[in-house]
Amino acid sequence: MAAFAPVVIKDAADVDVTFSPRNLEGGIATFVNSNGVPVGDKKITLTMGRPNANGRRKVSFKLALPVVQDVVVSGVSKPTVVRSIFVDMTWQWEATSTPAERADSHAFAYKLLADAVALRAIDFTEGPW
C-alpha cells in the first residue's frame, strides 16, 4: 500500500509544487498546496474504487487549480477565486489485467500529455485540424 505522503509535481516553469496530505475519508485522499488562504488551495484528490460486479476497478485523480485575486468590496480587500482549471483522469481495468498492462496505460497517458498534439490542445487551445 502506498503511503499517504506528500506529492511533488513540477509546474510548467520546472519548479517543484508540493501537495501535502490533508484528508483521508470515505476512500478519497486529498492533497493540498496551500499558501495559507484556503479559498486558493490547489487540490489533488485520489479515489480508488472497489471492484464492481464484473471485477472492474477504477482509479481517479482530480486536480483543482483556482486562480485567486484580492477583490475590494466596500473598502475591504478579500481573496476571491476568479477562475479555476479542473483536470480529471480516470483509469478503469478488468480484473484479468496484468501489472504490465496497467503500467503501459500509465506510461501511455504520461507520454500523451508530453506529445505535441496534447500540448497544443491544452496549452494553446489549438486542435489538430
Helices and strands as residue ranges (DSSP letters): E 7-10, E 16-25, E 28-33, G 38-40, E 42-48, E 57-73, E 76-93, H 99-114, H 116-124
